[in-house]
Amino acid sequence: MDGGSAGRAYIGSFTSAGGHGITAASVDRDTGALTVTGSTDILPDPSFLALGHGGGPGGTVLYAVGESAPGSAAAFDVSGEAPVPLGPVRPVDGDAPTHLALALGHLLTADYGSGGVTALPVRADGSLAPASSVLRHRGGGPDPDRQAGPHAHQVLADPSGRWVLGVDLGTDSVRVLALDPLTGELRAHGESALRPGTGPRHLAFHPSGRRAYVLNELTPTLTVCRWDAGAGRLEPLAETEVLPEGASGGGAERSYPSEVVVAHDGRRLWTANRGHDSISVLALDEDGGCAGAVTTVDCGGHWPRHLALDASGRWLYAANERSGNVSWFAVDERTGIPRHAGSIEVPAASCVVLA
């Protein structure tokens, strides 16, 4: 990546809380700084975004969920200063989608409110066709307020591209799904149970593809897992705290971890912690096992909902929902500790993705 060249960033936000919808920004790759270039609010509550390549003007298409009931998803042309709709907004046949990912020619959404995963075919121009299938989750957990039923919070493809994983906060489990690339049909393959009451939210893979890290929302912990791509099996191995002792008490002090990001070299990972309003740094050993917490730093705002690491590994970004800003941090190459370097105002920010 050439020094001095500009990149692009896209920021999702909650329009129901005063957000601008999807905000586009330029990225100075030397300083990490963001500069807003435009926005669109055509999709309500675009809480999570994903980038696709190969279709659409300019070769890049931005996808977003509309976290409403009923939920929706949309594609955007991002060849200009602000995102422009590419094809119609599509229903996901589920409620409150909170996450999305691309796999095998389809856009997948995690439908938190209705508890399932939806597949929508991606057309040659990058636009979306109507939903091809919806796989509903079943079950619940011990927390009566948050786990009365299934709540799919994340969906992603595994590194091999063979499987789709659905992380369900309501059922304390991660489901492994198979997706037929021709028909768009989703089929249940397996389910891995995590400790009851942990409320798994997001998962990230180690660069080796043999380890996965599940960040739990209802307890401030990280579950380290073994991933077998051949069998499509996720095996929990250990659970570790992501916050300093005494930092995760009840009441006003309770923390709700939101996002986990793994370094490109696999030596460490970072978690965002709402309530504690911090970013935790955890070290990983050569095999991808978690060696424990290194430190925490201030997130540069309030209620960090999402983290993103740029392609160089030099800059880490935090979308701080309740303070309405996106902060960026210079990552120390030796320790992995982020140092706050700046921020921009983005009301009700929920997600940031980097092109």
Residue pairs with C-beta under 8 A, 6 or more apart in sequence:
1 29
1 311
1 312
3 29
3 30
4 29
4 30
5 29
6 26
6 27
6 28
6 29
7 26
7 27
7 29
7 310
7 354
7 355
8 24
8 25
8 26
8 27
8 78
8 354
8 355
9 24
9 25
9 26
9 27
9 34
9 317
9 352
9 353
9 354
9 355
10 22
10 23
10 24
10 25
10 49
10 51
10 62
10 78
10 83
10 352
10 353
10 355
11 22
11 23
11 24
11 25
11 49
11 319
11 326
11 346
11 349
11 351
11 352
12 19
12 21
12 22
12 46
12 47
12 48
12 49
12 64
12 319
12 349
12 350
12 351
12 352
13 19
13 20
13 21
13 22
13 23
13 46
13 47
13 346
13 347
13 348
13 349
13 350
14 45
14 47
14 67
14 321
14 348
14 350
15 21
15 41
15 44
15 45
15 46
15 348
16 44
16 45
17 321
17 347
17 348
18 324
18 347
18 348
19 41
19 45
19 346
19 347
19 348
19 349
19 350
20 39
20 41
20 346
20 347
21 39
21 40
21 41
21 42
21 43
21 44
21 46
22 39
22 40
22 41
22 43
22 46
22 49
22 62
22 64
22 76
22 83
23 36
23 38
23 39
23 346
24 36
24 37
24 38
24 39
24 78
24 81
24 82
24 83
25 34
25 35
25 36
25 37
25 344
26 34
26 35
26 37
27 33
27 34
27 310
27 354
28 34
28 35
29 310
29 312
29 315
31 341
31 342
32 310
32 314
32 315
32 317
32 328
32 329
32 330
32 341
32 342
33 328
33 341
33 342
34 317
34 326
34 328
34 342
34 344
35 344
36 344
36 346
37 81
37 82
38 80
38 81
38 82
38 83
39 82
39 83
40 76
40 82
40 83
40 84
40 85
42 74
42 85
42 89
43 64
43 66
43 72
43 74
43 89
44 66
44 67
44 68
44 72
45 66
45 67
45 68
46 64
46 65
46 66
46 67
46 74
47 65
47 67
47 98
47 350
47 351
48 64
48 65
48 67
48 97
48 98
48 99
48 100
48 306
48 350
48 351
49 62
49 63
49 64
49 100
49 351
49 353
50 62
50 63
50 64
50 100
50 101
50 102
50 107
50 353
51 60
51 61
51 62
51 63
51 353
51 355
52 60
52 61
52 62
52 63
52 102
52 107
52 122
52 126
53 59
53 60
53 61
54 126
55 61
55 122
55 123
55 124
55 125
55 126
55 127
56 75
56 77
56 79
56 86
56 125
56 126
56 127
57 77
57 79
57 86
58 77
58 78
58 79
60 78
60 79
60 355
61 75
61 76
61 77
61 78
61 86
61 126
62 75
62 76
62 77
62 78
62 83
62 353
63 73
63 74
63 75
63 76
63 100
63 102
63 107
63 128
64 73
64 74
64 76
64 100
65 71
65 72
65 73
65 92
65 97
65 98
65 99
65 100
65 109
66 72
66 73
66 74
66 89
66 97
67 96
67 97
67 98
67 112
68 95
68 96
69 95
69 96
69 113
70 91
70 92
70 93
70 94
70 95
71 91
71 92
71 94
71 95
71 96
71 97
71 109
71 111
71 113
71 114
72 89
72 90
72 91
72 92
72 97
73 89
73 90
73 92
73 97
73 100
73 107
73 109
73 118
73 120
73 128
74 85
74 86
74 87
74 88
74 89
74 90
74 128
75 85
75 86
75 87
75 107
75 122
75 126
75 127
75 128
76 83
76 84
76 85
76 86
77 83
77 84
77 85
77 86
77 126
78 84
78 355
86 125
86 126
86 127
87 123
87 125
87 126
87 127
87 128
88 127
88 128
90 120
90 128
90 129
90 130
90 131
91 130
91 131
92 109
92 111
92 118
92 120
92 131
92 134
93 118
93 131
93 134
94 109
94 111
94 113
94 114
94 116
94 118
94 134
95 111
95 112
95 113
95 114
96 111
96 112
96 113
96 114
97 109
97 110
97 111
97 112
97 118
98 110
98 111
98 112
98 152
98 153
98 154
99 109
99 110
99 152
99 153
99 154
99 155
99 156
99 202
100 107
100 108
100 109
100 110
100 155
101 107
101 108
101 155
101 156
101 157
101 164
102 108
102 122
102 157
103 156
103 157
103 161
103 164
103 179
104 157
104 161
104 179
104 181
105 121
105 122
105 181
106 119
106 120
106 121
106 122
106 132
106 179
106 181
106 184
107 119
107 120
107 121
107 122
107 128
108 117
108 118
108 119
108 120
108 155
108 157
108 164
108 179
109 117
109 118
109 120
109 155
110 117
110 152
110 153
110 154
110 155
110 166
110 167
111 117
111 118
111 134
111 152
112 151
112 152
112 153
112 169
113 151
114 136
115 136
115 137
115 138
115 149
115 150
115 151
115 152
115 168
115 170
116 134
116 135
116 136
116 137
116 150
116 152
117 134
117 135
117 137
117 152
117 155
117 164
117 166
117 175
117 177
117 186
118 131
118 133
118 134
119 131
119 132
119 133
119 134
119 179
119 184
119 185
119 186
120 128
120 129
120 130
120 131
120 132
120 184
121 128
121 129
121 132
121 184
122 128
122 129
123 129
132 183
132 184
132 185
133 183
133 184
133 185
133 186
134 186
135 166
135 177
135 186
135 187
135 188
136 150
137 150
137 152
137 166
137 168
137 170
137 171
137 175
138 150
138 171
139 149
139 150
139 168
139 170
139 171
139 173
140 147
140 148
140 149
140 150
140 170
140 171
141 147
141 170
141 171
141 172
141 196
141 197
141 199
142 196
142 197
143 197
143 199
143 218
146 169
146 170
146 199
146 218
147 169
147 170
147 171
147 172
147 197
147 199
147 218
148 170
149 170
150 168
150 170
150 171
151 168
151 169
151 170
151 171
152 166
152 167
152 168
152 169
152 170
153 167
153 168
153 169
153 200
153 201
153 202
153 217
154 165
154 166
154 167
154 201
154 202
154 203
155 164
155 165
155 166
155 167
156 164
156 165
156 203
157 163
157 164
157 165
158 164
158 165
158 205
158 209
158 227
158 229
158 232
159 205
159 209
159 229
160 209
160 229
162 178
162 229
162 232
163 176
163 177
163 178
163 189
163 229
163 232
164 176
164 177
164 178
164 179
164 186
165 174
165 175
165 176
165 177
165 203
165 212
165 234
166 174
166 175
166 177
167 174
167 200
167 201
167 202
167 203
167 214
168 174
168 175
168 200
169 199
169 200
169 201
169 217
169 218
170 199
172 193
172 194
172 195
172 196
172 197
172 198
172 199
172 200
173 191
173 192
173 193
173 194
173 200
174 191
174 192
174 194
174 200
174 203
174 214
174 225
174 234
175 188
175 190
175 191
175 192
176 188
176 189
176 190
176 191
176 192
176 232
176 233
176 234
177 186
177 187
177 188
177 189
178 186
178 187
178 189
178 232
179 185
179 186
179 187
180 186
180 187
189 232
190 232
190 233
190 234
192 225
192 233
192 234
192 235
192 236
193 236
194 200
194 214
194 216
194 223
194 236
195 219
195 223
195 236
195 239
197 218
197 219
198 216
198 218
198 219
198 221
198 223
198 239
199 216
199 217
199 218
199 219
200 214
200 215
200 216
200 217
200 223
201 215
201 216
201 217
201 257
201 258
202 214
202 215
202 258
202 259
202 260
203 212
203 213
203 214
203 215
203 260
204 212
204 213
204 215
204 260
204 261
204 262
204 269
205 211
205 212
205 213
205 227
205 262
206 212
206 213
206 262
206 266
206 284
206 288
207 262
207 264
207 265
207 266
208 266
208 288
209 227
209 229
210 226
210 227
210 288
211 224
211 225
211 226
211 227
211 287
211 288
211 289
212 224
212 225
212 226
212 227
212 234
213 222
213 223
213 224
213 225
213 260
213 262
213 269
213 290
214 222
214 223
214 225
214 236
214 260
215 222
215 242
215 257
215 258
215 259
215 260
215 271
216 222
216 223
216 239
216 257
217 256
217 257
217 258
218 256
219 248
220 241
220 242
220 243
220 247
220 248
220 255
220 256
220 257
220 273
220 276
221 239
221 240
221 241
221 242
221 257
222 239
222 240
222 241
222 242
222 257
222 260
222 269
222 271
222 282
222 290
223 236
223 237
223 238
223 239
224 236
224 237
224 238
224 239
224 240
224 288
224 289
224 290
225 234
225 235
225 236
225 237
226 234
226 235
226 237
227 233
227 234
227 235
228 234
228 235
237 289
238 289
238 290
240 282
240 290
240 292
240 293
241 248
241 293
242 257
242 271
242 273
242 280
242 282
242 293
243 255
243 273
243 276
243 278
243 280
243 293
243 296
244 293
244 296
247 253
247 255
247 276
247 296
248 254
248 255
248 276
253 275
254 275
255 273
255 274
255 275
255 276
256 273
256 274
256 275
257 271
257 272
257 273
257 274
258 271
258 272
258 273
258 274
258 304
258 305
258 306
259 271
259 272
259 304
259 305
259 306
259 307
260 269
260 270
260 271
260 307
261 269
261 270
261 271
261 307
261 308
261 309
261 316
262 268
262 269
262 284
263 269
263 270
263 284
263 309
263 313
263 336
264 309
264 311
264 313
265 313
266 284
266 288
267 283
267 284
267 336
268 281
268 282
268 283
268 284
268 294
268 336
269 281
269 282
269 284
269 290
270 279
270 280
270 281
270 282
270 307
270 309
270 316
270 336
270 338
271 279
271 280
271 282
271 307
272 278
272 279
272 299
272 304
272 305
272 306
272 307
272 318
273 279
273 280
273 296
273 299
273 304
274 303
274 304
274 305
274 321
275 303
276 296
277 298
277 299
277 301
277 302
277 303
277 304
277 320
278 296
278 297
278 298
278 299
278 304
279 296
279 297
279 298
279 299
279 304
279 307
279 316
279 318
279 329
279 338
280 293
280 295
280 296
281 293
281 294
281 295
281 296
281 297
281 335
281 336
281 337
281 338
282 290
282 291
282 292
282 293
282 294
283 290
283 291
283 292
283 294
283 336
284 290
284 291
285 291
294 335
294 336
294 337
295 337
297 329
297 337
297 338
297 339
297 340
298 340
299 318
299 320
299 327
300 318
300 320
300 325
300 327
300 329
300 340
300 343
301 318
301 320
301 322
301 323
301 324
301 325
301 327
301 343
302 320
302 321
302 322
302 323
303 320
303 321
303 322
303 323
304 318
304 319
304 320
304 321
305 319
305 320
305 321
305 349
305 350
305 351
306 318
306 319
306 349
306 350
306 351
306 352
307 316
307 317
307 318
307 319
308 316
308 317
308 319
308 352
308 353
308 354
309 315
309 316
309 317
309 331
310 316
310 317
310 354
311 354
313 331
314 330
314 331
314 333
315 328
315 329
315 330
315 331
315 341
316 328
316 329
316 331
316 338
317 326
317 327
317 328
317 329
317 352
317 354
318 326
318 327
318 328
318 329
318 352
319 326
319 346
319 349
319 350
319 351
319 352
320 326
320 327
320 343
320 349
321 348
321 349
321 350
324 345
324 346
324 347
324 348
324 349
325 343
325 344
325 345
325 346
325 349
326 343
326 344
326 346
326 349
326 352
327 340
327 342
327 343
328 340
328 341
328 342
328 343
329 338
329 339
329 340
329 341
330 338
330 339
330 341
331 337
331 338
331 339
332 338
332 339
